[in-house]
């Protein structure tokens, strides 16, 4: 497996939106479970959302109702709405459970108050 590539992060004000995208150099089967994770400074990396079979999604309580995970062709998308300062972190994608060699550089999301 090769590292996945995340993009779409940036600086946004509280209440704003961002759309993250995850791409892979190899085709990841639609039946695979994909996940978005995040790691804030001084914290462990945590699972934010996952998508099973391209259609069944689940979310951490702290993002429910605000984030949406979806597949768009070969890419895995994380639509983030109503962002809060506590959402500030580096966001990563990976399969679930994660494969160590697939961790990419992540994309920084910074939410200002």
BAFI-3210 file (N, C-alpha, C; in Angstrom, 3 decimals, decimal comma, padded with zeros to 6 digits):
// residues 113
n [1|2|3|4|5|6|7|8|9|10|11|12|13|14|15|16|17|18|19|20|21|22|23|24|25|26|27|28|29|30|31|32|33|34|35|36|37|38|39|40|41|42|43|44|45|46|47|48|49|50|51|52|53|54|55|56|57|58|59|60|61|62|63|64|65|66|67|68|69|70|71|72|73|74|75|76|77|78|79|80|81|82|83|84|85|86|87|88|89|90|91|92|93|94|95|96|97|98|99|100|101|102|103|104|105|106|107|108|109|110|111|112|113]
n.u [000,837|000,403|000,979|-001,966|-003,447|-004,268|-006,307|-007,527|-007,747|-007,514|-007,696|-010,382|-013,229|-015,072|-018,092|-017,925|-017,258|-015,577|-014,250|-012,880|-010,690|-009,717|-007,356|-006,158|-003,416|-003,796|-006,562|-009,066|-011,143|-014,709|-016,031|-014,442|-013,857|-013,664|-012,025|-012,022|-009,745|-008,444|-005,929|-005,157|-002,928|-000,988|-002,757|-004,130|-004,437|-007,653|-010,685|-012,909|-014,985|-016,504|-016,943|-018,758|-018,661|-019,178|-021,565|-022,783|-022,592|-020,878|-020,389|-018,261|-019,394|-018,834|-018,909|-021,243|-024,032|-022,800|-020,628|-020,041|-019,376|-018,346|-018,131|-016,638|-016,337|-013,115|-012,274|-012,437|-014,529|-014,793|-017,139|-017,345|-019,224|-020,401|-018,131|-016,053|-013,839|-012,607|-012,399|-010,041|-007,212|-004,951|-006,047|-006,590|-006,888|-007,716|-007,965|-010,338|-010,005|-007,075|-004,269|-000,919|001,078|-000,345|-000,827|-000,893|000,374|-001,530|-003,975|-004,087|-006,460|-007,707|-009,575|-010,808|-011,859]
n.v [-001,179|002,278|005,659|007,574|010,555|013,608|016,524|019,945|021,299|024,221|027,661|028,831|030,686|030,297|028,525|028,325|026,399|023,528|021,355|018,323|016,151|012,866|010,976|008,116|006,301|003,807|001,720|001,657|-000,773|-000,470|-001,754|-001,550|-000,220|003,125|005,779|008,951|010,724|012,605|014,704|016,655|019,139|017,801|015,785|012,464|010,705|010,547|008,886|010,279|009,955|007,272|005,182|002,630|000,272|002,220|003,472|003,306|005,217|006,410|008,418|010,271|011,447|014,136|015,359|014,784|015,523|017,704|017,043|015,211|012,162|010,732|008,795|009,642|008,668|007,556|008,908|009,842|011,809|014,460|016,429|019,333|021,201|024,122|024,644|024,482|026,067|024,020|022,016|022,297|020,829|018,345|016,590|013,313|010,604|007,133|003,597|001,681|-000,804|001,275|001,197|001,115|001,886|003,465|005,949|009,355|012,708|014,319|016,985|020,329|021,781|024,739|026,518|029,596|031,655]
n.w [000,000|-000,647|000,462|001,118|-000,281|000,979|000,627|000,493|002,887|005,060|006,192|008,043|009,142|012,209|011,889|009,203|006,143|004,806|002,300|002,186|000,407|-000,484|-002,085|-003,918|-005,228|-006,132|-006,945|-004,585|-003,394|-003,604|-001,633|000,549|003,826|004,433|006,152|007,823|009,750|012,528|013,993|016,620|017,992|020,596|021,101|020,671|017,551|016,116|015,150|012,872|011,000|009,179|006,312|005,019|002,474|000,599|001,147|003,729|006,512|009,450|012,387|014,597|017,758|018,162|015,691|014,471|012,433|011,352|009,714|006,677|005,153|002,088|-000,948|-004,003|-006,915|-007,245|-005,077|-001,605|000,217|002,607|003,770|005,531|007,634|009,418|011,035|013,945|016,343|017,808|015,980|014,737|013,404|012,028|009,286|008,208|005,863|005,619|005,304|007,255|009,646|010,088|007,806|008,317|006,441|004,742|005,729|004,998|004,436|005,455|005,823|006,779|008,878|010,008|012,255|012,968|015,702]
ca.u [000,000|001,130|000,257|-003,074|-003,167|-005,382|-006,273|-008,735|-007,729|-007,260|-008,106|-011,769|-013,829|-016,088|-019,339|-017,660|-017,243|-014,472|-014,470|-011,624|-010,688|-008,683|-007,152|-005,221|-002,791|-004,347|-008,003|-009,525|-012,456|-015,837|-016,456|-013,555|-014,289|-012,768|-012,217|-011,320|-009,218|-007,807|-005,030|-004,890|-001,669|-001,056|-003,809|-004,014|-005,241|-008,972|-011,565|-013,949|-016,099|-016,135|-017,916|-018,692|-019,264|-019,526|-022,905|-023,183|-021,667|-021,007|-019,656|-018,003|-020,439|-018,470|-019,108|-022,549|-024,883|-022,009|-019,721|-020,574|-018,368|-018,925|-017,204|-016,868|-015,429|-012,011|-011,943|-013,283|-014,763|-015,342|-017,742|-017,389|-020,019|-020,517|-016,871|-015,801|-012,400|-012,112|-012,166|-008,685|-006,402|-004,542|-007,007|-006,027|-007,780|-007,127|-008,992|-010,617|-008,972|-006,042|-003,060|000,161|001,794|-001,229|-000,948|-000,288|000,825|-002,670|-004,262|-004,330|-007,687|-007,624|-010,824|-010,633|-013,094]
ca.v [000,000|003,537|006,688|008,301|011,977|014,440|017,916|020,725|022,009|025,649|028,496|029,241|031,210|029,462|028,546|028,118|025,046|023,055|020,046|017,593|015,059|011,859|010,204|007,007|005,967|002,511|001,682|001,044|-001,331|000,238|-002,496|-001,214|000,823|004,281|006,625|010,212|010,828|013,896|014,785|018,006|019,196|017,267|014,773|011,258|010,697|009,989|008,643|011,293|009,394|006,164|004,867|001,203|-000,105|003,389|004,003|003,333|006,101|006,622|009,621|010,543|012,315|015,550|015,919|014,390|016,610|018,775|016,472|014,147|011,405|010,135|008,425|010,336|007,925|006,967|009,763|009,870|013,217|014,837|017,758|019,821|022,417|024,672|024,320|025,084|026,140|022,733|021,127|022,544|019,604|017,781|015,567|012,218|009,516|005,807|002,584|001,362|-000,183|001,912|000,494|002,030|002,413|004,321|007,298|010,401|013,896|014,989|018,352|021,138|022,567|025,697|027,249|030,740|032,034]
ca.w [000,000|-000,702|001,224|000,518|-000,404|001,418|000,184|000,747|004,154|004,999|007,321|007,880|010,368|012,848|011,143|007,791|005,592|003,978|001,680|002,079|-000,555|-000,277|-003,313|-003,824|-006,513|-006,533|-006,743|-003,339|-003,673|-003,004|-000,450|001,662|004,744|004,441|007,313|008,021|011,106|012,750|015,140|017,083|018,760|021,948|021,212|019,858|016,335|016,413|014,016|012,733|010,252|008,327|005,277|004,703|001,214|-000,190|001,387|005,140|007,216|010,890|012,763|016,004|018,302|018,116|014,353|013,949|011,992|010,740|008,716|005,845|004,417|000,882|-002,006|-005,274|-007,770|-006,509|-003,944|-000,418|000,527|003,907|003,752|006,909|007,770|010,762|011,702|015,251|016,624|018,297|014,834|014,248|013,465|010,746|008,910|007,418|005,485|005,601|005,460|008,646|010,468|009,268|007,402|008,694|005,276|003,954|006,284|004,202|005,164|006,044|005,394|007,970|008,989|011,110|012,395|013,860|016,417]
c.u [000,885|000,309|-000,879|-002,748|-004,408|-005,203|-007,553|-008,762|-007,460|-007,680|-009,516|-012,273|-014,843|-017,423|-019,167|-017,604|-015,959|-014,839|-013,121|-011,780|-009,502|-008,562|-006,084|-004,660|-003,241|-005,832|-008,307|-010,922|-013,564|-016,291|-015,586|-014,204|-013,243|-013,067|-011,486|-010,967|-008,679|-006,912|-004,755|-003,598|-001,878|-002,106|-003,495|-004,824|-006,555|-009,789|-012,682|-015,192|-015,606|-017,297|-017,717|-019,364|-019,731|-020,857|-023,297|-022,157|-021,925|-020,055|-019,375|-019,048|-020,120|-018,599|-020,468|-023,404|-024,140|-021,124|-020,442|-019,434|-019,042|-017,804|-017,621|-015,895|-014,355|-011,663|-012,931|-013,335|-015,210|-015,836|-017,928|-018,114|-020,057|-019,275|-016,705|-014,290|-011,823|-011,959|-010,774|-007,805|-005,841|-005,467|-006,353|-007,147|-006,992|-008,286|-009,271|-010,761|-007,818|-004,865|-001,904|000,817|000,934|-001,392|-000,206|000,147|-000,314|-002,869|-004,697|-005,646|-007,556|-008,904|-010,622|-011,959|-013,498]
c.v [001,247|004,589|007,310|009,795|012,768|015,866|018,620|021,478|023,491|026,341|029,003|029,788|030,221|029,641|028,287|026,648|024,780|021,685|019,393|016,451|014,144|011,051|009,148|006,706|004,603|002,526|000,977|000,522|-000,609|-000,456|-002,192|-000,169|001,917|005,153|007,945|010,302|012,241|013,828|016,237|018,012|018,690|016,203|013,568|011,442|009,988|009,839|009,676|010,699|008,195|005,818|003,418|000,953|001,059|004,015|004,130|004,117|006,113|007,736|009,638|011,545|013,795|016,167|015,577|015,601|017,740|018,263|015,367|013,490|010,736|009,703|009,185|009,716|007,273|007,751|009,591|011,313|013,371|016,272|018,199|021,156|022,853|024,347|025,115|025,150|024,812|021,695|021,327|021,324|019,320|016,608|014,583|011,287|008,213|004,825|002,435|-000,137|000,335|000,982|001,475|002,690|003,339|005,723|008,289|011,564|014,606|016,376|019,152|021,893|023,453|026,528|028,369|031,130|033,462]
c.w [000,000|000,034|000,431|000,549|-000,047|000,908|000,603|002,061|003,965|006,262|007,054|009,210|010,929|012,123|009,662|007,407|004,834|003,432|001,469|001,085|-000,296|-001,563|-003,089|-005,202|-007,008|-006,219|-005,424|-003,578|-002,931|-001,735|000,767|002,548|004,753|005,654|007,182|009,506|011,280|013,983|015,444|017,896|020,185|022,162|020,347|018,569|016,633|015,135|014,025|012,083|009,472|007,419|004,865|003,366|000,372|000,142|002,856|005,944|008,718|011,287|014,271|016,489|018,106|016,727|013,768|013,610|011,313|009,601|007,946|005,083|003,226|-000,046|-003,260|-006,265|-006,916|-005,258|-002,802|000,073|001,980|003,786|005,193|006,937|009,220|011,600|012,988|015,497|017,109|017,194|014,245|014,484|012,081|010,469|007,946|006,962|005,486|005,549|006,949|008,755|009,595|008,974|007,555|007,488|004,425|004,550|005,394|005,078|005,867|005,459|006,621|007,850|010,224|011,130|013,421|014,493|016,110]
res [x|x|x|x|x|x|x|x|x|x|x|x|x|x|x|x|x|x|x|x|x|x|x|x|x|x|x|x|x|x|x|x|x|x|x|x|x|x|x|x|x|x|x|x|x|x|x|x|x|x|x|x|x|x|x|x|x|x|x|x|x|x|x|x|x|x|x|x|x|x|x|x|x|x|x|x|x|x|x|x|x|x|x|x|x|x|x|x|x|x|x|x|x|x|x|x|x|x|x|x|x|x|x|x|x|x|x|x|x|x|x|x|x]
***
